Amino acid sequence: MTTDLPQNLSSDPNINPVHDIVDVQTTDCCIVGGGPAGAVLALLLARQGISVMLLEAHKDFDRDFRGDTIHPSVMEIMEELGLSDRLLELPHAKMRQIRFKTPEDTITLADFSHLKTRYPYITMLPQVKFLEFITQEAQKYPSFHLVMGANVQELIAENGVIQGVRYRGGGGWHEVRAILTVGADGRHSRLRHLGEFESIETSPPMDILWFRLPRQPEDPEGGMGRFGQGKIIAMLDRGDEWQVAYVIPKGGYQKLRAEGLEELKKSVVEVVPEFQQRIQNLHDWSQIAFLSVESSRVKRWYHPGLLLIGDAAHIMSPVGGVGINYAIQDAVVAANVLSKPLKNGQVQLSDLAKVQRQRELPTRIIQAFQTFIQKRVFAPVLTSNNTFVPPAFLRLPILRDLPARLIAFGVFPSHVKT
């Protein structure tokens, strides 16, 4: 196993340039990215007295169209931390099934209601509320430090080891020196780019348009998917709003824009007739977010002194909404494996390799499952104007239970050990 940084990385001007540094701070673990993976890892380390600094580029946690799904495995992790009951006091909805409705039938992709857990459902909770909850809990520990508006730009590399980061914010350049730096900065990870991590990429056959429409009290709770001729629409419960995902063939966005907003609205109503009046709340393309769906993972999740977790290490397709679930499980494994080395003041490359070893196989399996569903269920809808005929496996109860368990818990559920 090589212990070297990628070739020429330490001499890259983005790694060790010279700036006027406002201040230099030291910590045991510097986590870049205040999403679910970064926030939960920071909490897990801080509660053990490990000095941790969480750097978030934005000034708050509120983002449009972030994932709002908290799966049973995460709720069990919250229970292990003594936080589940208080988390469920926040306004939320429960999704007990993942179903898709066609003009002729209703298809159940996953039924969580029979799972043996205290949480046989997906909790629909705005991610901003979840992140505020986790970071507020972490702030109870004196070893936790959160910096908002910290735009990390550079890695610090010395003697072949990443020693921390430099970020812009608060009036200039700041430097954080750390035993371990963790990149938890999402699908567009700056640290993945700076560290020159090599990715294995796939290109699923779809993209997504996200927008919001009013939700009525009589509407079903949780969520629902709709299949029309050549169209797929998913509706996720956000209290008084639906977060709507309009799935389109890969590369079809420009054609859709050229046809105009009115054609899009008409197309949505064809699949979801009850949106006839509500669709008029869409007035401009600025209300619609475009997401290019992709699925990838880096070959190696670490360099000396640097570890990637969550979307920074493996970008998930939206199928099953498992991205948050897997990011948090990464954080739990990282805390389990790395807490003792961090307390001892030295993290070996073998420690970082152990994190990847425990999390890579579950990641590969869920990505293969997502690709299978996209090819066998979604692609036939998007590439044909014929009425969708569900694959036979969706009608076998024993096979319906497998997706439920896989989506709810993953392959090897992670548990807090420290």
URMOPE-V811327 format. One record per backbone hydrogen bond with DSSP energy under -0.5 kcal/mol. NH is the residue of the N-H (numbers start at 1). CO is the residue of the C=O. Records with the same first field share a line. If there is no record, write none. Layout:
NH: CO / CO
This chain:
9: 6
11: 8
12: 8 / 9
15: 12
16: 12
19: 17
21: 19
22: 173
23: 173
25: 175
27: 177
28: 51
29: 51
30: 180
31: 29 / 53
32: 30 / 182
33: 31 / 55
35: 184
39: 35
40: 36
41: 37
42: 38
43: 39
44: 40
45: 41
46: 42
47: 43
48: 45
49: 46
50: 45
52: 143
53: 29
54: 145
55: 31 / 53
56: 54 / 147
63: 61
66: 63
70: 68 / 123
71: 69
73: 408
74: 71
75: 71
76: 72
77: 73
78: 74
79: 75
80: 76
81: 77
82: 79
83: 78
84: 78
87: 83
88: 84
89: 86
90: 87
93: 124
95: 122
96: 94
98: 110
99: 97
100: 107
101: 225
102: 105
107: 100
109: 98 / 107
110: 98
112: 96 / 110
113: 96
115: 112
117: 115
121: 119
122: 95
123: 70 / 121
124: 93 / 122
125: 68 / 123
129: 126
130: 126
131: 127
132: 128
133: 129
134: 130
135: 131
136: 132
137: 133
138: 134
139: 135
140: 137
141: 138
144: 141
145: 52
147: 54
148: 146
149: 56 / 58
150: 56 / 147
151: 149 / 168
152: 150
153: 166
154: 166
155: 14
156: 164
157: 155
158: 161
161: 158
162: 304
163: 156
164: 156
165: 176
166: 154
167: 174
168: 151
169: 172
173: 20
174: 167
175: 23
176: 165
177: 25
178: 163
179: 27 / 28
180: 28
181: 305
182: 30
183: 307
184: 32 / 182
189: 186
193: 189
194: 190
195: 191
196: 193
197: 192
200: 297
201: 199
202: 295
206: 204
207: 248
208: 291
209: 246
210: 289
211: 244
213: 242
215: 240
219: 216
223: 221
224: 235
225: 99
226: 233
227: 101
228: 226 / 231
230: 228 / 381
231: 228
232: 247
233: 226
234: 245
235: 224
236: 243
237: 222
238: 241
240: 238
242: 213
243: 236
244: 211 / 242
245: 234
246: 209 / 244
247: 232 / 245
248: 207
252: 249
256: 252
257: 253
258: 254
259: 255
260: 256 / 257
264: 260
265: 261
266: 262
267: 263
268: 264
269: 265
270: 266
271: 267 / 268
272: 268
275: 272
276: 273
279: 275
280: 277
281: 278
282: 279
283: 281
287: 284
288: 285
289: 210
291: 208
293: 206 / 291
295: 202
296: 315
297: 200
298: 313
299: 198
303: 306
306: 303
307: 181
308: 301
309: 183
312: 309
313: 310
314: 310
315: 296
316: 314
321: 318
322: 319
326: 322
327: 323
328: 324
329: 325
330: 326
331: 327
332: 328
333: 329
334: 330
335: 331
336: 332
337: 333
338: 334
339: 335
342: 338
343: 339
344: 340
345: 341 / 342
346: 341
348: 346
351: 348
352: 348
353: 349
354: 350
355: 351
356: 352
357: 353
358: 354
359: 355
360: 356
361: 357
363: 359
364: 360
365: 361
366: 362
367: 363
368: 364
369: 365
370: 366
371: 367
372: 368
373: 369
374: 370
375: 371
376: 372
377: 373
378: 373
379: 374
381: 377 / 378
382: 378
383: 379
384: 381
390: 388
394: 391
395: 392
396: 393
397: 395
399: 396
400: 396
401: 397
402: 398
403: 399
404: 400
405: 401
406: 402
407: 403
408: 404
409: 405
410: 405 / 406
